[in-house]
Amino acid sequence: MLTDFYTLENYQKNDDGNFLANIKLNENHKIFKGHFPGNPVTPGVCMMQIIKELTEEFTGKKLFLKSASNVKFMAIINPYETPNLQLQLTVSETDEEVKVKNTTSFGETIALKLSATYKK
């Protein structure tokens, strides 16, 4: 859905089943021309979509957002200043759902925390 918005640079699955992903935002994406001209900010809904897409990649399942809680946007993500983001995902599955706890950061700054439940 977010064609050319970001690149998954690399990821690893830890022994405890958690994932650590490094992405790079495309600072030239057309979304940033309108959000906001002269002061680009990564839209929160786009960050939520990235988390969903990464979870789909890691689980190999097509997912639909069922609920999101504890969504906290803690820092502005400017694609020119901080295009490289690290996402920590704790993923747990049942037969019908996938639950994810995410922390997104750049450097030492936490930009987003989110807990979501997806329907398979």
Long-range contacts (C-beta under 8 A, 24 or more apart in sequence): 1-49, 1-53, 2-46, 2-49, 2-50, 2-53, 4-29, 5-29, 5-31, 5-46, 5-50, 6-50, 8-54, 8-57, 9-84, 11-54, 11-58, 13-58, 17-90, 17-91, 17-92, 18-88, 18-89, 18-90, 18-91, 19-54, 19-58, 19-87, 19-88, 19-89, 19-91, 20-86, 20-87, 20-88, 20-89, 21-54, 21-86, 21-87, 21-89, 22-84, 22-85, 22-86, 22-87, 23-50, 23-54, 23-84, 23-85, 23-87, 24-83, 24-84, 24-85, 25-77, 25-79, 25-83, 25-84, 25-85, 26-79, 26-83, 27-79, 27-80, 27-83, 29-79, 32-79, 39-78, 40-78, 40-79, 40-80, 41-76, 41-77, 41-78, 42-76, 42-77, 42-78, 42-79, 44-71, 44-73, 44-112, 47-73, 47-77, 47-104, 47-111, 47-112, 47-114, 48-114, 48-116, 50-87, 51-87, 51-89, 51-100, 51-102, 51-104, 51-114, 51-116, 52-116, 52-118, 54-87, 54-89, 55-89, 55-91, 55-98, 55-100, 55-118, 58-89, 58-91, 59-91, 59-93, 59-98, 61-98, 61-120, 62-120, 63-98, 63-118, 63-119, 63-120, 64-118, 64-119, 65-116, 65-117, 65-118, 65-119, 66-97, 66-116, 66-117, 66-118, 66-119, 67-116, 67-117, 68-114, 68-115, 68-116, 68-117, 69-115, 69-116, 70-113, 70-114, 70-115, 71-112, 71-113, 71-114, 71-115, 72-112, 72-113, 72-114, 73-111, 73-112, 74-109, 74-110, 74-111, 74-112, 74-113, 75-106, 75-109, 75-110, 75-111, 75-112, 76-111, 77-106, 77-111, 77-112, 82-106, 82-107, 82-109, 85-111, 95-120, 96-120
